[in-house]
Amino acid sequence: MPLFDVRSLVALTLALLAAAVVGGLTLAAGAGWPTALLAAGGAGWVVLTGLPLLMR
């Protein structure tokens, strides 16, 4: 029995990718690391809530 199905794995991968990109861009813009963590968390949350609705 697999731990994740393919749809869940795609959603988690895209959420991690979005969080990494947003966090990196926030740090590159000169913000501090707490702001970058909040921005990355927000981006991951948006992807995790929106992507399953689009994948139906």
RAPEQUI-V493856 format. One record per run of one state. SS is the DSSP state (H for helix, E for strand, C for the rest). FROM is the first residue (numbers start at 0). TO is the last residue. Records with the same first field share a line. If there is no record, write none. Layout:
# RAPEQUI-V493856
SS=FROM-TO  FROM-TO
This chain:
# RAPEQUI-V493856
C=0-4  28-31  54-55
H=5-27  32-53
